[in-house]
Amino acid sequence: MLTEYFPKAKVSLIKVDRHLLKKTDYDVRLTNGTTIEFSNKGKWTSVDCGKKAVPEGLIPQAIRKYVANNYSGVDIVSIRKRNAGYDIGLSDDIELRFNLLGQFKGVKMENE
């Protein structure tokens, strides 16, 4: 995943988080400022590129299309997988929620 989507960035920090019930996840920080969280199975759960755009290949096509049609000129700078779908952070500080099929569900409120 790192070599495919972030070929020029190097890993600057790996943090291992051990939780109760033997669940472990990993936080990886790249030299370009990107932070990626991985599950205990090695699948990415969150990608935060700061103010830079998340690589298109990580974003489901339906979500990319919705953002392009409704928020033109705005980049997707973070994506988080949840059990029920995706949280998408935009470069204008708006956060959107989508279901697993990439259908828009609403704007994420600050306290969620």
Rosetta blueprint (number, residue, H / E / L):
1 M L
2 L H
3 T H
4 E H
5 Y H
6 F L
7 P L
8 K L
9 A L
10 K L
11 V E
12 S E
13 L E
14 I E
15 K E
16 V E
17 D E
18 R E
19 H L
20 L H
21 L H
22 K H
23 K L
24 T E
25 D E
26 Y E
27 D E
28 V E
29 R E
30 L E
31 T L
32 N L
33 G L
34 T L
35 T E
36 I E
37 E E
38 F E
39 S L
40 N L
41 K L
42 G L
43 K L
44 W E
45 T E
46 S E
47 V E
48 D E
49 C L
50 G L
51 K L
52 K L
53 A L
54 V L
55 P L
56 E H
57 G H
58 L H
59 I L
60 P L
61 Q H
62 A H
63 I H
64 R H
65 K H
66 Y H
67 V H
68 A H
69 N H
70 N H
71 Y L
72 S L
73 G L
74 V L
75 D L
76 I E
77 V E
78 S E
79 I E
80 R E
81 K E
82 R E
83 N L
84 A L
85 G E
86 Y E
87 D E
88 I E
89 G E
90 L E
91 S L
92 D L
93 D L
94 I L
95 E E
96 L E
97 R E
98 F E
99 N E
100 L L
101 L L
102 G L
103 Q L
104 F E
105 K E
106 G E
107 V E
108 K L
109 M L
110 E L
111 N L
112 E L
